[in-house]
């Protein structure tokens, strides 16, 4: 806890951690970051999230990481089915009354997928890319295109970044979102070119305004028609351009290539992956007091991206196996996003909430899927939490857990699940719940308070649900 | 270069904020911690729903064409608070007279946008998205929230009302909560789901589902929530400290809001209703909502944007009495609001702006009403405002009209751009997607 990230030796930081120290706490940490908590797989009738965690401890770290990277057996069949459902939901007609698109159907569909996926790391990364290439239905206004983009993000989620970038640059939802159709020879619209350099590949400060203008020219003629990518040669500016120091008759694909050749590109992506998987704490931009600056610590990860042709899975694996990942500095060093919070809670207790109701509640927590606030995506981090969003977490958790809120009636029976594992004794129940939800990251006086609370109430199931509610409202539980 | 948000985030990361003493709720610690000067200004947006008749709001009594177009609806000079020899405020707006006389009320004339849309639904969308092309469906205020500096953990914007949250606030990165004054329990810690509630206390503040919870159980639950979030001497990461502080803030905020919403208020006579059992104060309407806003501002909530609405401006028939009553409600509510703020010393950091989706046709119809029109006037109020008329009054000459409607001279996005840039200090180009000339609204 007391060693600052800036005191790390970068070479040490990225070496694989010792598998011998693997335990419940580390397993839960891995599943919080690389999944949405340990999966509650009821398919065989028995595996709760607790079983899954125990299982993970037994099998060891390497087996868990391999499963996370490759997904579990039978995921393809499930994918096929879930894709078909999503396809049909995305064609749902707007309400005749208000013209409002039924976005909650698609939102619910994705939440369902995150809850039940047999390849949760891929869903995490799909969400990561949704935030990286943030596109909102607010402007696209076509659910089938949002669905198609989601499918695209998923299919490349753990693939090679250049492939994903190539596809997303031709994605109809993205092209509507960033005005590609109005980017034509003689009248360029710089929207896509600018965000490509600023947000998708390099980051501010690594290109000039002239680069943006020239890149926009290279993308002229790229557009969309009837929900499909089209190249209109007559609207393309085929003349010479100079982009990031390279001169030629460049087109859009050349811009992507040139951008990815910049040293800043791998660093930009590495920084985002670092924030996603390791820590939201900011490192000093410049080394001071003999410490380490961000670039130095992150550079080995950027190098790995460069040398592997931007292999996302390899970079994620490098992070998950690293000493840095299991260091105290990475411990609960992120604020759970609303999606992580809700999906994690649902998975922990194998709840089955009506999914559209759940989707509709997400906006109050600050993260409506398919509706990121702007092309920068959700800022995340400490901005996830304020009085209103925390209250929304409180009220949604209460509604889900109590089983008596009409929206979520019968979604979960926490009492039964806890008694099954920990019997009727309040002390054992509290210990079980703290192991399941916080794995020891709890102050001793708090443990005692929870025990008092559990003992002091009448002996009934609502009391167990109430203890769970108190735990999932603890500040520690808001951190991942 | 750092923007304000980076500044706030970095400030937090440098953890100097954490050194500011024990777990004092942020609003008690006052606004001294705002990131930089101007960082605690507040904008209150008042939607006048239905299409406000600008001609009977700011009355051009000096124009013969006004009188000939409005044989039954016209107002004469002595039915106005004259501003010059040509125009005056409808005297139903007497509640705003003090603001006017103090130079704290700007009246922007002839506000609209090109190719005016006369559908309520579509024109309201246009004002709320600030996109006449209707390609963007997120709200302009929601987009602004990304740049408006708010102290960490504070609620950046509130909608007060009993309707659906307006499109203007849709699509922000920070969830914008709705405060329904008629349902003060809407913003409270849930709990009845577990226990129910004692029906003998706080009856009107508690939803049906809570009726079985005992006050004891509720108190125990709330106390434990706070204890589990309390800061302690044991070392904790900056992030955990932030989460604790925010949790304590949230619980304090909820209590404070409950107090504000349940507290006794002094309303003008007649603001009471009989529900069959007892006489109660009316806890709804624009005056009440603005009163709650004033109390929240006074209580030091770090909220920068408030949104309220007054419905009923779609005056197709028998307009005169109805419209005057609406303006009276508006004038009294806005006047009272700034009186409240003056008393608490907060008025200088508050600006209020009204808008409506369109004005109304110049000529009245056969039902002593007016149909959907185009340009209208709007108000910008507050001690920070440069008072008086802004722009020229639009011409009523037939040749100058657009299908019988007033033409705009000021694009509403100029008003938005001015307030975004000069009052909220956020980049209007990013929010509005283009450059709009500022107008002189602020002193």
Interface residues (C-beta under 8 A of the other chain):
Chain A: X1 X2 X99 X136 X138 X139 X141 X280 X281 X282 X331 X332 X333 X334 X335 X363 X364 X365 X366 X371 X372 X373 X374 X376 X378 X379 X381 X382 X383 X385 X386 X387 X388 X389 X390 X391 X392 X394 X395 X398 X399 X401 X402 X404 X405 X443 X445 X446 X449 X450 X453 X456 X457 X462 X463 X465 X466 X469 X470 X473 X474 X475 X476 X478 X479
Chain B: X5 X9 X10 X12 X13 X121 X135 X136 X137 X138 X142 X143 X145 X146 X150 X152 X153 X154 X155 X156 X170 X171 X172 X173 X174 X175 X176 X177 X187 X189 X190 X191 X193 X194 X195 X209 X217 X220 X221 X224 X225 X227 X228 X229 X232 X234 X235 X237 X238 X239 X240 X242 X243 X244 X246 X247 X249 X250 X253 X254
